[in-house]
Amino acid sequence: MQRRKFLAATIAAGSAFTVGGTSAIAGVSGAKQSKKTKVRCKITVLKKEYSKELYQKYTGKDGKPCPLLDLGQEFITKNKWDCPDGFCNWAWADIRPFIQQIYGGQSQRVVCCTDGYRPVIFHLERIEEIVEE
């Protein structure tokens, strides 16, 4: 019942609002569509490190830099929770808290994965696009 009173008072005051893109006030057409900002994060591979000495000492093998990612490779997130296609799941687990900071308003950041033998360094950048609803 409270909702009906609110709607009646709003209509009586002449205010217009939209519900699902259509005007909620009878007889009012062409109500303005609202614009919304969609946030994404661009992840760029800046550098790939490799410690041959540590790798040989602690694994007894010869290793090489991370084979999953390439220098300059870029990924765009769809949201702050899901790993982009083709991105390393282990690196995603390491940098996801920083991705969430980007979604929270931080403009950029440089971070790395926690692979002690062959860390990869990433540049995170906030991307905003305006979407019409």
Buried (B, 14 or more C-beta within 10 A) or exposed (E): EEEEEEEEEBBEEEEEEBEEEEBBBEEBEEBEEEEEEEBBBBBBBBEBBBBEEEBEEEEEEEBEBBEBBEEEBEBEBEEBEEBBEEBBEBBBEBBBEBBEBBBEEBEEBEBBBEBEBBBBBBBBBBEEEEEEE
